[in-house]
């Protein structure tokens, strides 16, 4: 042990948050403080999920994993903004000797985006992936999860927040609930609470997953998660890896469209590196693709806005990635 290295105080992330906001009370507008509190409360909840009880225990890898988790839920520019807030928080923690010196500088900010990304999982590919899972992995956790992501266009944070009793197979609904006190907050808080209406095939898939594949476990808050591992509630990274895994063509036995040697391809060898495949898609790509699919099928914008928990303006700007030709064809079919 380096005797010259300062001994860090073991301060809980939530306590650091309170101290940070108190420190910034006089130099930040109230609205800005509320915005920063929202961002940092998500980070504190993320730490709670991983049993991080002191900021001193965090390292660069932890912050990178948090960055990856947030990347799937927000646009690139929003991610850049939120990581900037996290940097300020960590710098403050360093100043009170609650975090390792230099840790804040290890938070890598993405490049500012000049335009909205339009990556999405196309409807045809979504059907291929779900058909493969239905045939070879029926009612597995990955099958139930990917089907739900596609048919509901929900965020990763929403998917991992479901409890077993949120699902009503008789009414064919799934309740979305904001539970920040037990580490499953929703992006838009109480306003995001709603009932999701499910189609028969999705209900059947979820019911069979629950009856035959779901581990009989609770999380550390004594809640029974819908999507679970043997150790409790799934993490966002587990959901993300499932999407990366099954959107690789080689995973479905389709060979490699990139002329790679599958025996040497790192993206093929381990799920941890699946995201390196150029063909793979992220959970956010599923969300974009699902929303575009519903729009192309003339789903009323208001209904889709409520289902996906996104305002109509944001939906149009960031999620409707149809080409002008696709939009024209949708309008033609509607008016005809």
N, C-alpha and C positions, 0 to 999 in steps of 0.2 A: 504494500500500500504506500502511495506517495505521501510522505509526511507534510510536504509543502502544499498539497491539495487541500483547499478549504473544506471543512466539514459542512455538509448541507443540512438545513433544517428540514424535517419531514412534515411538510404542510400539504394538506389535502387539496386537490384541484379546485374544489368548491370554495374553500377558504381563500385560496389565492384569487379566485374570481371576485369575491366580496371585497378583498383588500384592493384589488386593481380598480374596480368601479368606484370605490371610495376615493382612491387617489386621483381619478380622472373626473371627479364630480364637478370641479370648478372650471375645467378647460374643455369640456365636451358639452354640446347641446343635449338636452334631455332626450330628444329623438335619436341622436347618435348613440347615446349611452344605452337606450333600449335596444337599438339594433345590435350593438356589440354584445350586450347581455344575451340576446337570442343566439348569436353565433357561438359564444363561449359556453353557454349552457349545453349546447349540443356536444361540445368537446368534453365537458365534464361528464355528461351522460355516457359518452364513448369510453372515457376512462373508467367509469363505474362498471361498464360491461366487462372490461378486462381486469377488474379487480386492482386497478392502479390506485393506490391509496395515498401516494405522495408524488408531487411533481418531480421530486428528485429522482424518481425511478424511471422517468421518461428518457428515451434516447432518440437518436435520429431515425432509427428504423420505425419506432412507434409513430413519430410524426409523419413519416412517409406513408404508413398504412392508413392513418387518418385521412391524409390527402387523397389516397385512392378511394376510400369509402365515400368521401364527399364528392369526388369527381363524377360519380355515377348519378348523383342527385341534382346537380346544378350545372349551369352553363360554365364555360371556361372563364368568362369575365367575373361571374359571381364567385367562382372558386378562388380566383386571384384576390378578390376583395376580402373574402372570409379568411384566407390564409394570412393576409396582411394583418388582420385583427389578431389572429392567433400569435403572430410574431410579436406584436406589442405586449400581449399577455405574457409570453414566455420571457421577453426582455425584462418585464417587471418582476417576474419570478426570480430571474437571475439577480436583479438589483437587491432583493431581500434575502439572497442566499438560499433560495428554495429550489433552484434549478441549476444545472451544470452550465458554467460559463461557455458561451458560444453556441448553445443549443438553438437559440432563435435563428441564427444565421444558417442553420441546417434545414430550415423550412424552404423548400424550393417553390418559387412562385411560377405558375404557368405564364407563357407569353400572352399578352393582351390580344384578344381576338378582334379582327377587323370586321368579321361578319359572323352570323350565326352558323354553327356547324349543321350540316344536313344529313349526317350519317343516320341510318335507320335500318331496322330489320324489315326487309320487304315481305309483303303478305305471302308470296309464294314460298319464300324461304322459311317463314314462320310455320307454315303448314307442313313443310318437309320435316322440320325439326320435331314438331309435335307429333306427327305421324310416326316418326322413328321411335320416339319415346313411348308412344302408346303401344307400339308393336313389341319393343324389346325391353322397356323399362316401365311397364304399366303400373301406375299408382305408386311409383317410387317418389321419394321426396323431390327429386329433381323434376320428374314429370309433373307432379302437382304444382310445384312452384313455377316452372316456366309457363305452364298453361295459364295459371292465374295472372302472372305478369302480362301475358299477351292479351287476355280477354278483358282485363280491368284497367290496363295502362297505369297501374299504381307505381309509386316509387319504391326503392329498395327498403327505405326506412319503414314504410307502411307494411310491406310484406313481412318483415321480421317482427312487427309489433302485434300481429294477430295472436290471440289466445284460442285455445280449443273451443271454449264456449262462445266465441264470437261467431262461430259457424253454425247456422241453422239449416240443416239439410231438408227439413220439412217445408220451411218457408223459402228455401233456396236463396238465402242471403248471407252476407258476411259483413259484420259490423266493424267499422273503422273507429278506433277509440284513441284519444290522446291521453297517455299515461306517463307524464314526465317524472313523477315521483318514483316510478319503478323502472326507469331507464329505457322507456320506449316512447319518446316524444314524437309528435308529428310535426312536419315542417311548418304548417300553418296553424298549429295549436288546436284549440277547441273548434275553430272554424272549419277544420278539416274533417271533423267527425261526420260520418254518414253511413248509410246502408248501401252495400253493393248488391245489386240484383245479379244472380248468376244463371247461366244457361244449364240445361240438364246434364250435358256431358261434363261440364266443370264440376257440378255438384257430385256427380257419380265418381269422378276421379278423386276429389277431395275426400269423399266418404270412404272410398276403398283405401286410400292412403292412410287415413286415420285408423281404420279397422285392422289393417294388415301390415303397415310399414312404419308407422310413427312410433318412436320410442316412448315408453310410458314414464316421462320425466317431468319435473318442474324446474323452473329457473331459481336463481338465488332469492327472488322475491316471492317465492311460493306460488307463482303463476304457472299454468300449464300452457306452454307455447304451442301454437299450431305447427309451425315448422321448427323441428328440434333435431338435435344430435343426441348422442348418448350422454352428453354432459349438460344439456339444457338448451336454451334458445339459440337458434342459428345466429351467427354474426353476419354483418353486411358483406364481409370478405368471402364467406362461404357461399352466399347467394351469388356474388359476382363471379366466383370461380365456376359455379354450376353453369352460368350463362356462357362464359368463355369456353368451357369444355364442350358443350353440346352444339355450339355454333361453328366449331371446327369441322370442315368437310371430312377429314380423315377419321374423326370420331364416329361418324355415321357410315364408315366404310366406302366413302366416295373417292378415295385417293386424294392426291394433293394437286390443286390447280396451280400451284406455284413451283412445280417441278423440284420439290425438295425431296431428299432421301429421308424417308420416314424413320429409318433406323438412327439417323444422325440429327434429326430435327428436334431441337430442344422444346419447341412449342408442342410437339407430339408426345414427348417422353414423360412429361410431368404436368399435372393440372396447374401447378404453381406458375408454370411458364406458358400456359395456353394462350394468354393475351398477346403473346408475341406473334401468333398466327395472323397474317394479313386479312384473312377471311372472317376472323372472329368478330362478334358483336358484343357490346356491353349492355347491361340492364337499361341504361338510358336510351340506347338505340332501340330496344324493344318498346320502350314507352313512346318514343317518337313514331316508330313504325305502326304501333297499335292505334295511336291517335290519327295518323294519316289514313290508315285503313278505315276507321270509322267515318272520317270526313268524306272519303271517296265513296262510301256507301250511304251518303246522305243522312248521317246521324245529325240531329239538330245540335248546333253549336252549344246552346245553353245546357242541354242534357249531358253532352260530352265534357263541358267545363265542370259541371258538378261531379261527374263520375271520376274524372282524373284529378280533381282538386287543383285546377289551374284557371286563372281568369281568362276571359275570352280574348283580351288584348294580348296577353302573354302566349296563349295558345296559338293565335294567328302569327305572332312574330317568331316564336322559338320552336314550335312543335309542328306546325303545318308545313311539311317539307315537300308537298306535292308540286310537281312541275306545273307550269301554266297550262300545258296540254291536258294534264290530269284534272285540273280545276275546271277547265272548259268542258270536258267530257262529263264531269259530275253535274255541272249546271245543265247541260243538255239533257241528261237522263232525268233530272228533277223536273224540268219544265215540260218535257215530252210526256 
